Amino acid sequence: MKTLICGSLAYDSIMVFEGRFKDHILPDQVHILNVAFLVPTLRQEFGGVAGNIAYNLALLEGDPLPMATVGENCAEYLARLDALGIDHSCILQIPDTRMAQAFITTDLDDNQITAFHPGAMGFSHLNRLPAGVPIRLALVGPDGREGMLAHADALAENGIDFVFDPGQAMPQFSGDELLGVIAKARYLAMNDYEAKMLSSKTGRSLAELASGLEAMVVTLGAHGSQIYTQGRVLDIPAAPVARIADPTGCGDAYRAGLLHGLNLKLGWETTGRLAAVMGAIKIEHHGAQRHTTNRAAIAQRFAAAFGYQPW
């Protein structure tokens, strides 16, 4: 059975600033902010939440089904999915639009400043849940606002469990709208900043938000992650990394591990650690989809990090 991943396919322009943003942004002068960062390194990458998660899930030998809307310049991306053996039957091309594109600048502290052009992603509500396709699990990630709401509704109506991952799309929604989607979801995934934002927008504590879910996952970067489940908070350590090359796409790699662990019913302790291993593999490479590995190598990496086999 397939894992449906609702989100964006995008081209990423990734730039590296060989300094630190904090040294160039004066806190008391942000009202007249005017900064320019010299970025000697520029890379064009395949990206987008749906594409990144599908890529990592394929490395785990899962069966990803990305669901996204794309523009007229999508041919290169679709050819890549074909080469990777990833089903793109749920990708809808929107006429007279361009692909979504992110412009990401990273500093030496791995902080990021991102500008995002939604392009065809803004029409994600025109894409429909596939009929007759066996779907075991789904994820609703950052996408067009109306599309995220529509996909959550359709998944709930069809009785399909899904992870809600509002991510950088969170500012598009009111607190009540976010609570409405969370009520339909079985799982919730965020980073620590997004968790604070969600708590502020909804007026609910993290414990309150988690109470109606099977699990809520909050990633903490180098400090690992926390999984709220059944009234407990599980502290999941980060997996060791050989080097830090680029944090872009680490959250998506983590979510692929999360989805795979859920599909295999590995239990939360192992699922969280598998997700951590996927994030660690990704951060050692530039770009969101340049790392290569396989299921056996991932299991070996897991065993080396945590002392037992994941499956």
N, C-alpha and C positions, 0 to 999 in steps of 0.2 A: 504494500500500500504506500501511497505517496505522502510526502510532507509538503503541504502548500505554504508558500512563502509570499505573502502579500507585501509589496514594497516597491522601491524604485530600482530601475536600472539606470546607471549614470556613467558618464565619462568624468574622471577626476583629474584635475590639474593640481599636482602636489608640489609645493615649493618649500624649501628649507631655508630658514633664516638662521645664519650662523651667529646668533646672539640670543638675548633674552628679552622678551616683550617688556618685562617689568622694568628694565633699564631705560626704556624709551617712552613709557606711558606714565605721565605725571598724574597721580590720583586727584590732585586738587585742580587740574586743568582739563579734565575730561569733557567739560562743556565746550571747549574749543579744540577738541582733539583733531590733530592733523599730522599723521605719521606716515612714513614710507619706510619699508623694509627692503633692503637689498637681498635678493634671493638668487644666489649663483646657481642653485640646483633647481631644475624644473623637470617634472616627469608627467607624462600623460598615461593614465591608468584606467583599467576597467573598474567600475565601482557600483555604488548603489546598494542599499540594504538587501534587496532580493537577490541581486547578483552575487554579492559577497557571501551571504549565508548559503546560497545554493552551491557555490564553489567549494566551501569548506565541508558542507554535508556530503558532497560527492567524494571528497577525499576520504571520508569515513565510510564510503560505500553505502550511504543512505540513498534515498530515491527522491531528490528534491524536485519540486514543481514550482518554479518562480511565476508569480502572477504580477504583471506590470504593464504599464503603457509606455510606448516608446515613440520617438520621432522618426522623421524620414531618413536621418543619418544613422540608422540602427544596424545597417548591414554587417558591419565589422563585429558588433557585439553578438548578433545572432549566429554569425559564422563561428565565433568563439564557443558559444554554447553547444553548437553542433559538434565541434571538435572535442569538447569535454564530455559529450554524451548526455547533456542535460536537456531534458524535455522543455521546449519553449512554446508548447501549444497554447498556453494561457497568457502569452504576451501579445498585446493588441497594439498595432501601429496606428497612430493618430495622424491624419493628413495635415499638412501645412504646419507642422511643429518640429522642434528640434529635441534631441535627447536632453534629459536633465543633466546638469553639469555642476560639479562642486569645484570651487577654487579654495584649496586648503593650504594655509601657511603654518608650518610647525617650527617652534624655536628649540633651543638646546635643552630646555627643561621639559620637552614634549608637550608644551601647551600648544593649542591650535586656535587659529582664527579662520573661520570658514565663511565664504559667501556661496550661496546656492541659487542656481537658476532652475526652477522646476520644469519648464518646458512641457513636454507631453505628460509628465507626472500629474499635472493639474487636472488631467482628464481621466484619472484612475477610476472615477465613479462609473465610467462607461463600460468598464470591464466587469464581467459577471462570473460568479462562482461556476466552475465547470460542472456540467451535468453528466452524471454517469461515470465519473472518475472516482475510484475508491481512495478516500483521503483519511489517513489515520490521525493526523495532527496538523495544526496550522499555526502560523504566526502572522499577526497584523502589525507591521512595522511602519516607520515613517513613509508617508505617501501623500497624495492629495487629500485634503481634509474630508471632502465628501466621500471619497473612495474609502478611507479608513472606516468611517461610520457605516457605510453600506456593506463593506466586507464583514465587519463585526456582526452586523445584523444578520447577514446571510449565513454566516457560520453558526451562529446561535440557533437560527431557525432550522438548520439542518442537523443540529445536534453534534457538531464537530467541535471538539475541544481545541482551544487556541490560546497562544501566548499573546498578550497585549504588550507591545514594545513601543510606547509613544515617542521616545527619543527626542530628536530635535524638532519634531512636529508638535510637541506639547503646547507651545504658546498659541497654536491655532485654536485651541479648545478652551471652553469655560470649565470651571470646576465641576459643574453638574454634568456636562457632557462627558468628561473624563470618568466620573463615577458611573455614568450610564454604561460606558464600554466595559469598565472593570467588572460591573455586575454580570455582564455576559461572558467574560473571559474565565478561564480556569487558572491561568497563570499570568503573572505580571513580571516584566523584566525592565530594569532601569540601571543607570549608573548612579553614584551617590549624589551628584549635583541634581540630576533629574528627579531623584527621590525627594530631595528637599523642595524642589519646585512643585512637585505634585502635592506634597503635604501642605504647602502654602496655598496652592490654588483650590484645594478641596476642603481645607480646614480639618483634615483628618491626620492623625498620627500614623506612622508606618505600621504600627501594630494594628490599628483600626483598619487600615487599608488591606492588610494581609488577612484579616479575620474571615472574610468571605471568600477567600481563594484557597485552592489546594496549596499554592506556594507563591511567594513573591521573592524575586531574586534582585539583590542590589550589588552591583559590582563596585569594587573599591580600588581599581587600578592595581598598583604594586602591592597593595595590602590584601589582595584576594577578593573575596566576596562573602556576602551573607545571604542565607536562604531562610526566609520566614515560612515555617510550615507547622501546622498542628499546634500552634501556641508556643513553638520553640524557635530559636534563632540559631542556625547552624553556621559556624565560622569555617569557611572554606579557604585554605591557604592558596596563595599564588603558586604556580609551578615555576621551578627555576628556569632562568633564561641565560643563554650564553652571551648574548649581547642585545642591546636595545638599538634597533635600526629605525623603526618607524611605527608609531602607534595607530596609524590610519587602518581602520578595519578590524582592530583587535576585538571590539565589542561584538562585531558580527561573527567573527570566528568563535568567540565564546558562546554565542547563541546557537551556532551550529552544533557545538558539543552538548549544549543543553537539550536541544531538540532530539539529538541522537540518543542521549541518555534516557529521555522520556520514552522514546519509541521502544527502546530495549528494556525498559523497566529496571534500570540499574540501581534505583534508590538514590536519594538526594545526596548523600555523602559522595558516592562515586560519580553521579551525574555532574555535580559541581566541580569535582576534580578533573573530569574529562573536559569540561568547558574551559577550565583554567589551562589545561595542557594545550588546547587549540589556540587560546589567546597567546600563550608563550611561543608556540611555533610561529604564529603570524608576526609577533613583534620583532622577531629576529630578521625579518625581511622587509625590504622596501615595497610599497604598494599594498593594496588590499588583496590581490589575487596572484602574487608572484611566488609564494611559497609552494613547494611541492613535497608531498609525502604520501603515505598510504596507510591503510588500516593497521597493518602489522607494525609498521614503524611507530604509529601513534600509540599502540598498546605498549610497545617497548619503552617509549618515552614516559608513558604513564607509570609503568612499573618502576622505572629508575627514579621518578620523582616521589612516588608514594608507597612503594614497597609491596605492591600487589597488582595483579592483572585486572583490567577493567571488565573483561568478558572472557 
